[in-house]
Amino acid sequence: MNRLRNRLIVIFLAATLAPLAATVWITTSLLEYSLEYSSTDELDRLAQSLRVTGREFYKHMRDELKQSAVSGAAKPEKFDANSRGQWPESVTAFASSPEPERFLRSGSRLEYLVRHGSDIWRYSVSLGEVEFDRLSQQIANANRLAEAGRGRDLRRGFKLVYALVAASVWLVSLALLVYLAHRTSRPIQRLTAGLTELASGDLDVRVAGRRDDEIGRAIQAFNYMADRLQESTERLVYMGQLASWQALARKTAHEVKNSLTPIRLTVEEMVARSGEADRAFVEQAAQIVVEEIETLERRVRAFSQFAAEPPLRPGDVDVNSLLQERIALLKSAHPEVAYDCRLAEEGPRVLADQDLLKGILTNLLENAAEAAGEGGRILGRTSAANGQVAIEVHDSGPGLSEQARASLFQPTISFKKRGMGLGLSIARKSALLSGGDIVLVKGELGGAGFRVLLPDTANAVPAHPDRG
């Protein structure tokens, strides 16, 4: 269950529901207060007032016009029966009706038609700026608006629309938050799962992620930490294995040495006491025994060197000069092999024990020369990157089999005729004691390739001078 995502959603709900409810209540109250001023009742009352006012004004003007006509104050326009064909349409229509008199509105004028026998008299007066046709139309429009307003509840409509809009915006925000919370919490959940697996002992676990924010940097830091932890664990395991082998080597060397001394003394005394007749045979047998004893002594010395913990004496070492010096030394021992050097231009330097580093390079170059054989080639190369200095040795030999690769650095396992099987183990141990390591890489000359990794002078952590 994604607790972080659910917690973000709960926080959003708590942070938005209360303000949303308050906002809706305040807004609807303001709408209610505002809509009171736009009531349809006010519009209806205004229309009625205009209607009454217009009617009274019209009646007043009619009475005045009629009074002026009766008193003779108003001059009529007389239409003679003999010219009836030229009468206006309104006059002709009145003449055809039985009415003795009629009032008509013509635009902004009021007309009063009266019969005088077969003649028609027309009195007229201006109504001023009042246009009764337009006023009647406006009153009718106001009445329609009032009726339409009474047919629907504006307050309820406004409130419903506002509530729907507010709810829609809030739901969209909630959906967006759920999506963002899922995107935010998912990599954290993967990182937590990775930490759990790492804590349970799975050093191969890594978390995928290509983000550029803080979470992405945390994932990158976790992967970097897992890489370093895996490397440190592998080194610790290897050093633990070496410690076990060292204890066995000490015991073996001690037991063999104890047996060699009395054997040598006994054989020498046997030769001294033998007769002249058998002396040649005895000397030959004794010589064989002595040679085998010397072979055992060499093995004992190799075991003793492997088991020894010499004190470290770190110093500033120029790897370019050291590699050139080792290659120059071994050229005379292996004239049948061609050597090549590719050195870093910046001249990288490391803080290491120079004697240990010489031993590492001598072992790798000797192995390369034996693997390359007559007419073979050896490449030595140095480089520096990311706070580390690399020294590589490549040969043109047949390369390493899968079996050799699987147990390459294990002690007492040799794949050479005269090998003790301790050289690479001692070399890697020396590299680990110097804060680095030796790794197998793809050979550039078709054979094997080894890379010695050491921290440069600025990143080196000096070892205790009295410990290996």
N, C-alpha and C positions, 0 to 999 in steps of 0.2 A: 504494500500500500504506500502510495506516494504522499508521505506526511507533509513535506515541504509545500507541494502544490496545493494540497487541501488547506494548509495554514494560510497561504497567500490568498486563496479564495475567501476564507473566513474573514481575514483582515479587510479585504475589499468590501465584503458585505457589511461589516461593522462600520467601516469608514464612510459608506455611501448611503445606506438605507436611512439613517437618522437625518442627515442633511437633505436627502431627497424628499422625505416625508414633510420636513419643515418647509422646504421650498414649494412643494405642491400646495400645502395648506395656505401659506402666505399669498401665493399667486392667485389661487382660486378666490380668496377673500378680496383681493384687489379687483379681480374681474367682476365679482358680485357687486362691489361698491361702484365700479365704473359703469357697469351695464344699467344701473338704476337711472343714470342720466341719459340713457338712450332708449327709454322705454317706448314702446309702440303706443301706449296710452297718451303720452305727451303729443306724439305725432297726430293721433286721432283728434285730440282736443284742438290742436292747431288748425287742422283741416275744417272742423266744424265752425271754428271762430271765423275763418276766412269765408266760409260759405254764408254765414249769417251777415257778416260785414258787407259782402258783395251784394247780397239780396237787399239789404237796407239802403245801400247807396243807389242801387238801381231803382228802387221804389221812390226814393227821394227825387232823383232826376226826372222820373216819369211825371211825378206830381208837379214839379216846377215847370216842365215843358207844357203840360196840359193847361196849367194856370196862365202861362204866358200866351198860349194860343187863344184861350177864352177871353183874356183881357185885351187882346190885340197887341200886346207888347212884342210878340214874335211875328215876323213876316213869313207867310206861307209860300210855298212853291206850288202854283196852281197847274193842274193837268186838265186841259179842255177835252171834252168827250169827242170833239171833232178830230182831234189828233191822237186818238187812242192807239193807233199803230206805233207811235213813237214813245209810248210810256215805258218806263223801266219795268223790269219783270216783277219786282216786289209790289209796284203800284198796280199792275195788271192783275196780280194774284189777289190783292186786297179788293179790287173792284169786282172780282168774280165771286167774292164771299158775301154773306148776308150781314157781316159785322158792320156796325155804324162807325167804328173807330178801331185802330190797331197801333200798338207800339212795336217797333222793330229796332234791332241793333245792327249797325253796319260798321264793323271795325271799331273805331274809337268814337263813333257818333251814335246818338239815339234819335230815332225818327218817330214822328207821330202823324198817322194818316187819318183823315177825317173826310166823310162824304158830305158833299154839298150838291144835292140833286144828282145829276149825272157826272158832275166834276169831282175831282179828288184834290184835296189840299194836303200838302206835306210840310210839316214843321220838323226842324232838326236842331240839335244842340250837341256840342262837343262834350265828350265824357272826360276830357283832359288826358292824363297819362295812363289812365286805367284801360287796359285791354281785357274786356270781359271774356273773350274766347280763350285767350291764353290763361287767364286766371281760372277759368272753369277747368281747363285741362290740367293745370297744376293741382287744383283741389281734387280732381279725380285720381291723379297719380298718388297723391298723399293718402287718399282713402284706400287705394289698392295696397300700398305699402303697409298701412296699418292693419288691413285684413290679413296680409301675408305674415306679418309679424306675430299676430295673434295665433296664426295657424302653427307656428313652431316656437319652441322654448329656447330662446337665445342663450340664456344662462346655462342651461343644461348642455346645450351644444358646445359652447365654449369650454366648459369644464371637461366634457368627455374628450374633445379633441386634444386639449392640453394634457389630460391624463394619458391618452394613448401615445402622444409624442414623447412625453417624459419616460413612460414605460419602455418604449421602443429604444430610445437612446440608452437607457440603463441596461436593457438586455443585450444590446450590441456591445456596450462596454464590458459587460460580464463575459460575453463570449470571447472578446478580445483578450481579457485578463486570463481566462482559462487557457487560451492558446499560448499566451506569453508565459504563464506560470508553468505550463507543460514544457515549453522550450527551455525555461530556466532550470527547472528541477530535474529534467531528464539527464543532462550531463552530470549534475551533482549526484544523482542516484547511481549512474554508472561509475563515477569516481568512488563513491562509498562502497559499491560492490567490489571494485578493484582493490581498495584498501583491505576489505574483509578477506578476499582471496589471498592477498599478499601476506596478511597477518597469519593466515592458516598454513603458509609455507609454499604457496605456488609462486615461485619467483619469475615465471614466464608470463605472468599476467601483464597486459598493457591496456590502456584505455584509449580508444579512438576518439579523436576530436580535432577540428580545424578552426576553432573559434579564436578570435583575436582579443577577447575581453579577459576579465579577471578569471573567469571559469576556465577559459582556454589556457591561460598561463598556469593555472593550478594543475590542469591535466598534463601539460608539458612537464611541470615540476615533478608530478607523480611518476611519469614515465622515466624521467631522468633519474629519479631516486631509485626506481625499480632496477634500472640498468646498472647503476653503481652498486646497489645492494647485491645484485646477482654476481657482478664481477668480484665484489669483496667476499661473498660467500664461497664462490669457486676457489678464490685464492686461499681462503681459510681452510677449506676442505683439502686443497692440495698441500698446504703447509702442515695440516694435521697428518696427512698421509706420510709426508716426509719425516715428521717427527717419529712416527711409528717405525719407518724404515731406518731412521737413524739409530733408534734404540736397538733394533735388530742387528744393524751393522756394527755397533759398538760391542754387542755381545759376541757376534761371530768373529770379529777381529780379535777380541780378547781370547776366545777359545782357540782359534787357529794359531795365534801367536804363542800361546802356552804349549801347544803341541809341536810347533816348529823347532823351538830351541832344543829340547831333548833329542829330537830326531837328528838334527845337525850334529850335535855333540856325539851321539852314539855312532853315527856313520864315520865321523872323523876318527874316533877311537878304534873302530873296526879296521879302518885302513892302516892305522899305525900298528896294530897288533897282528896283522895278517902275515903269512909266510911269503917267501920270495916266489915260490912256484905259482901261487894263486894271486900274486899282487896285481898283475895286469888286469885280470878279470874283476878283481875286487875294486880296483881304481875306476874301471869303466862303469861298474854298477853304482859306485859311490858318486861318480860324476852325474849320472842320470838322476839319482836321488837329490843331489844338491841343486841341479837345474830345476827340478820340479818344486823344490822348496823355495827357490828364488821366485818362481812363478807365483807360488802361494803368497810370498811376502809382498809381491807387487799388488796382488789382489787385496791383501790386508791393508796396504797403504792407501789403495783407492777407497776401500770402505772407511778407513780412518778419515780420509779427506772429506768424504761424503757426510760422515757423522759429525765432523768438527764444526764448531760454532766460533769462527775467528772474529775478533773485534773489527767493527767497521771504522774506516778512517775516511769519511767523505771529504771531498774537495772539488774545486772548480775544474771541470774536464772539458777540453775542446774535442768533441767527438770526431770532427773532420781529421784533425791531426792524429788522433788515436787510431782511427780506421786505416789511414795511410801507413802509419808505422807498423801495424799488425800485418797488413798486406805485403809491405816491403820485407818484413821478417820471414814470411812464409813463401815468398817467391823463390828463394834459394832452395828451400826444402822440396818444392814442387815445381821444378822448371818446366815440366811437361804441360802445365796448366796456364792458360792466359787469363790475366786479371784485368778488370776494368773498374774504374771508380767514378761515381757521379755524386758530387758533394754539393750540399746546400750552400748557396752564395752567402747567406747571412752569417755563416759560421756558428751554428747552434752550440750552446754550452749546457752542461748538466752538472748537478751537484751529486756526485757519486764516489764510491771507492774505486780509484783508478785500477788497483790490482784486480778487483772483482770484475770490472769491465773488460780488462785485458783478457782474463780467463774466459769470459763469455765469448768475446770475438774470436779468440784462438780456437775454442772448441767448435764454433760454427764454421769458421774458415777451414779448419782441418777436415771436418765432416764433408764440407762442400767439395774440397779437393779430392777426397777419396771417392765421393759419388761421381764427380765429373770424369775422373780418370784421364788417361793420356789424350792430349788434344782437346780436352774440355775447356770450358770457360766458366769464370766466376765473376759475378757483379756485386760490388759493394756500393751502397747508396745511403745517403743521409738526407733527412728532411725535418722540418719543424712546422707544426700546426696545432692550434687549439691548446697551447700550453704544454705540448708534449713534443719530445724529440724522438725520431724513429731512425734506427740503424738497421738496414736490410742487407741480407746475404742471400744471393740467388746462384744456383748452379745449373749446368746443362746436363745433369745426370738423368737417370731413368725416372726419377721422382719417387714418391712414397706410395705404398699400397694402402688399402683401407685398414688392414690389420696394423700396419706400422703407425698410421695416423691415430688410431684409437688408443694406443698405449705408448705414444712417442716419448712422453716425459715421465713415464713410470720407471723407477729405479730397478736395476738388476735385469732389465730386458734389453738385449742388444740385437741389432740386425746387421752387424758387421762381424767379419771373421775374428778379428782380434779385439773387438770392443768389449768393454766391461758392462755397458748398459747404464753407466752412471753419469756420463758426460753431460747430456742434455738435462738430466735431473739437477745436477750441480749448477749448470748454467742458469736454468730457470729459477732455482733457489736464490742465486746471487742477484738476479734481476728483481725478484720479489723483495729481497732485503733492501734493494736500492730504491724501492718505491715504484717499480715498474713491473714489466712482465715480458715474456717471450711468446709470440703467437705464430702459428703456421699460416702463410699467405700463399697465394697463387704464384708459382715461379714464373719469372719473366723470360727465362732462358730455356724453358721446357722441362726443367727438373723441379727440385724442391725450393721453397723460399721461406725464410724466417725473418721476422721483424722483432727487434728489441725496442720496446717502448719505455721511455724514461721521462719523468717530469723535467721541464727545463729549469734553469737556475732560479727564475722568479717564482715558480710554483712548487719547487721541491720542499719536502718536509724532512729535515735531517734526522737520520736514525740515531739511536743512542750509541755512542762510540764503543761501548763495551758489550754490545749484543749483536747477534746475527739476525 
